Amino acid sequence: MLVLSRKKNESIMIGDAIEIKVIAVEGDTVRIGIEAPRDVEVHRKEVYVTIKEENKLASEAKVDWSVVKGLVSPANGEE
């Protein structure tokens, strides 16, 4: 792990496109700003972990194909 010290208004660059900037330091809390391309997802770690867990559960879920078939059957008059 790379450990860096930064002061208010100082930044860290990740590659050419991601900038992490220290906005404020108040007691034990550090406010940071993140500038990244729109195609780069940025989440707090606890949110990231929750998303990964939900995606894993969704991928492991069993599909009731009779329900799916009922949703795509020609019930709207198309055959």
C-alpha positions in Angstrom: 0.0 0.0 0.0 1.3 3.4 -0.9 0.8 5.9 2.0 1.0 9.6 1.2 0.6 12.7 3.3 -1.4 15.6 1.8 -2.6 18.9 3.2 -5.8 20.8 2.4 -6.0 21.7 -1.3 -3.3 19.2 -2.3 -4.0 16.4 -4.7 -3.0 12.9 -5.6 -3.2 11.8 -9.3 -4.1 8.2 -10.3 -3.0 7.8 -13.9 -3.7 10.8 -16.1 -7.5 11.0 -15.5 -8.2 10.6 -11.8 -7.5 13.3 -9.2 -8.1 12.9 -5.5 -8.1 16.3 -3.7 -8.1 17.0 0.1 -11.0 19.5 0.5 -11.0 19.8 4.3 -9.7 18.2 7.5 -12.0 18.5 10.6 -10.9 16.5 13.5 -10.9 12.8 12.5 -12.8 13.5 9.3 -11.1 14.2 6.0 -13.3 15.5 3.1 -12.0 14.6 -0.3 -13.0 15.4 -3.8 -12.6 13.0 -6.7 -12.5 13.9 -10.3 -12.7 10.9 -12.6 -14.1 10.2 -16.1 -17.8 9.4 -16.2 -17.1 5.8 -17.2 -15.1 5.2 -13.9 -17.4 4.2 -11.0 -16.6 5.8 -7.7 -18.2 4.5 -4.5 -17.5 4.5 -0.8 -16.1 1.1 0.1 -19.2 0.0 2.1 -21.4 0.8 -0.9 -19.0 -1.0 -3.3 -19.1 -4.1 -1.1 -22.9 -4.1 -0.9 -23.1 -3.8 -4.7 -20.8 -6.7 -5.2 -22.7 -8.8 -2.7 -26.1 -8.0 -4.4 -24.6 -8.8 -7.8 -23.3 -12.1 -6.5 -26.7 -13.0 -5.0 -28.5 -12.0 -8.2 -26.2 -14.2 -10.3 -26.8 -17.2 -8.0 -30.5 -16.9 -7.9 -32.5 -19.7 -9.5 -34.8 -18.6 -12.3 -38.4 -19.9 -12.5 -38.5 -20.4 -16.3 -42.3 -20.9 -16.3 -42.6 -17.3 -15.0 -40.2 -16.0 -17.7 -42.0 -18.0 -20.3 -45.3 -16.4 -19.2 -43.8 -12.9 -19.6 -42.6 -13.5 -23.1 -45.4 -15.7 -24.4 -47.6 -14.4 -27.2 -50.3 -13.3 -24.8 -50.6 -10.0 -26.5 -52.0 -11.6 -29.7 -48.7 -12.0 -31.6 -47.8 -15.4 -32.8 
